[in-house]
Amino acid sequence: MSDERRYRDRVDRVRAQVRATVPEGGRVLVVTRGDEALLRLGRRRGEHFPQSPTGLYAGHYPADGAGAAAHLEELREAGAQYLVVPAEASWWLEHYPELREALEGECELLAADPEAARIYALPCGLASAPPVAAGGAARAASRSVARRSRPADRGWPTPSRPAGVKRVLQVCHNHPRVRPGGAEVYAHELHRHLRAASEWEPTFLARSGPPHSPERAPEEGVRISLVEGEADEYLLHTEGLDFDWMFGTMRVRKDLYTEDLRAFLLALRPDVVHFQHTLFIGYDAIREVRRTLPGVPIVYTLHEFLPICHNKGQMVRTFDRSLCEEASARRCAECFPGIAPDEFLLRRRFIRAQLELVDLFVAPSATVRERFVEWGIPRERIMLEDYGRAPAPPPRREDAARLAPHDTLGIFGQVNPYKGFDVLLRALQALGPEAPKLRLHGANLDLQEHGFRDEIATLVAATPGVTDVGPYPPERAGEMMAAVDWVVVPSIWWENSPLVIQEAFAAGRPVICSDVGGMAEKVADGVNGLHFRVGDSESLAATIRRAVETPGLWERLREGIPPVHSMPHHAAVITAAYESLLGARQLEAVA
Amino acid sequence: MSSAAPEGGVTVKRLHRIDERSFYVRGRCWGETAPVEALTAVTPEGERVELADQVCQLGEGAFAGRFETAFPTRGSEGWGFEARGGAGSAETPAALAPDPLRTLFADVALDPGGATELCERHLHPAITRLAELRRAGAVVAEVVDFGAAPEAPAVAIVVPLLRRVDLIEHQLAQLSADPELAGCELIYVVADPEQAELAGELASELHALYGLPFRLVSLSGPGDLPLACAQGARLARAPRLLFLGSDVLPDRPGWLAALAAALDADPALAAAAPKLLYADRRPLEATGLACFMVDRAAFEEAGGLAGDYGLGEYEASDLSRRLAAAGRELAYVPEAELLHLEGLGAAPEALAGPYARWLHERRWAGQLAEAAA
């Protein structure tokens, strides 16, 4: 037998002994020389002894016995419960007499096998946990660990909190400070609102890194860090290139979930985890939450069709940009001829398996809910609840109620091939010199392919009366909208519940939109806006002419605008759902 | 090797080593209409081997077949072939080509309509010998346990991995939601040693995420799918084995219990196969090793899996027939439905198909005829 094989056998034996001795959830120090294999202890958290302040292998032996004993004491205070001394390291006990005295005096020797290891229980480790039993004991043990487990230098959440305060962790694919996008702007507003409310203590974990953000982790190996200037907002640094779009998972380094995210979850101990988005994070994060916090309700907001559709979640066919009504292995392979239909079946199965761990989905529109019901999520697990919006500052007096003629259009939001900017520009070209003015507020065009960017630039240049205002900060949306008469939402994909419609209504502006999906659902034709045939610039041109030329229409549609779904109201619905899930969990626990 | 067609010469299309004293050759003597009178191979060491009686004459000067040398020969260069017939004689140099199985499986097509001389006397012994060598070279090299399997598992699920080790992830995503898996030991066998390291890394990360205990086995040399199944079966403790393709996913929970219940219900039954569906839900005709449950004692008594089909399609049928000979039947359990995603590229190339079919017919011709009658 080779030395290498013998060593591996020994490692296996140590791991088996730890598994047999230490309950699940236990925090275990292992005397190593840096070998991570010794730390793979299944559901027990293995850590190097000695270790650096960030938990890595210290890289050297303790200088003397007093140093070794002090280091053990420091880690014990931080929550370590067990020390494993593998047979290879048994010389430590002779070489570091102070360490041996500490172990023999204060610690209980749980197991000793000359072929494997000696395992000690550190004081307060076992004492705080109930006697070893099945899952319950393991959970109790891991809870007590988490309360003390994180080195303060990471700036991670402290487990202490006032009685009665419950924690919700929101996970989002992006921080709006990095890139303003609808879902992240909304999610962050919800976070800010909950922060101001007293009963829920929110934490916001936003993914960061290329391609959304050129920024990388503040230092090598750190994958979760605080947002500068915030106490409850964190960035999860992942590499965009590692993300597998097909299956929505990290292709490599899945320890993102089982190491970094797990440690964060154990430190934070949220009562509810609310996923706003898992792009560039992975659906596996849901599984990690379920595994590490088995009793914690998981909520997932459906912002588009990404789990269903590989074409960026748009449910638009790749070859002609026509709307897709239904995903199937065969149809998806038609959109992606290089991918076998069986891969799409595998994709659906994989993503479904992860989403099945979610307790409650939030669908901001019936459009999205119905698609997911058809795709296989039980209807009763999807709550229909529109986005709530933070109150916008009142518009300037001169903008509040504009006088006729109502001939200024505005288009707002992300510029990508599915948003229909080209449909609107072509409609204006068709209207010729009589065309109304257009204020164009487009964001994130730089994320698009060159061909598309050039197409938009050419169209803008060729269309008279267009003012390219460029991106705007989300909090100024109301002000920008108030400066136009009509807000146009010409998307060629279904849309969910476009925030831009809510913003337009909040600013008192009727909406001209495509007659499909979430747009048609949120805008009532002839009541608070006008519909046109999706993707059809002639239909849009005729609708614009009617809008601008019909006397009294603007005023009538403005009257029909419903009150905006406010963030306080929305947050009350969402937190009531959290409470109800928690209540259901408690009932289960009692039963 | 000459690609031209010299008058009266010989062209060697393929020359492969089977072992150190047996070889397989295919070629053609040009300008010959009658059977070649004399065809001689000259080994790199200079031994002359008369082939005319050893190989199979396929007409119009074409020949193919296995031949043996008196002495071991090791070089791959420096072979020569001489043909002597009505058209005169000439010598052609030749060298050994790699991947003999590919040629042997392809050459089954040269023996159409079951004129079995080539298959029976040449291809079959050569393939059998290569399978023996492969089995000897692919023993269990490493076993790593991720998590602890149940003390007394009811079923050992053996999953051979060929090429796509990433399918472990997809299977775990499905299986970890299935409560019946708690009573099983799950054994993944990596058939290709080059994939073993990747599989090991992946397995460790996936175990941390999914928590479902499983065992990862790697082999010392390249093995085929049935060989990986056989090695996994040897490591199983449970009284029942379930061979499961890495590209097979349960359609819904309950499949495992349905298969087990079928075996529980009737002691005459030793094996059970479910209904397998393609992605478009058409049923497959035969399940092969893609999903096959068998009583371990009966499996061992019957001699385990045949090692010479190579593909994974006929082993289950072959085993069922041997079980039947011992009075034990196979149950078809259509209530258990699983999806077989053949398009994922996790199955072996179908090269061995015609040979495996020939071999299966050869072995079980009597029974097959009876069944047809």
Interface residues (C-beta under 8 A of the other chain):
Chain A: D12 A16 R19 R40 G42 R43 T249 R253 K254 D255 Y257 T258 D284 R287 E288 R291 A329 R330 A340 P341 D342 E343 L345 L346 R349 F350 A353 Q354 E356
Chain B: V144 D145 F146 G147 A148 E169 H170 A173 Q174 A177 S204 E205 L206 H207 A208 L209 Y210 G211 D247 L249 A279 D280 L339 L341 E342 G343 L344 G345
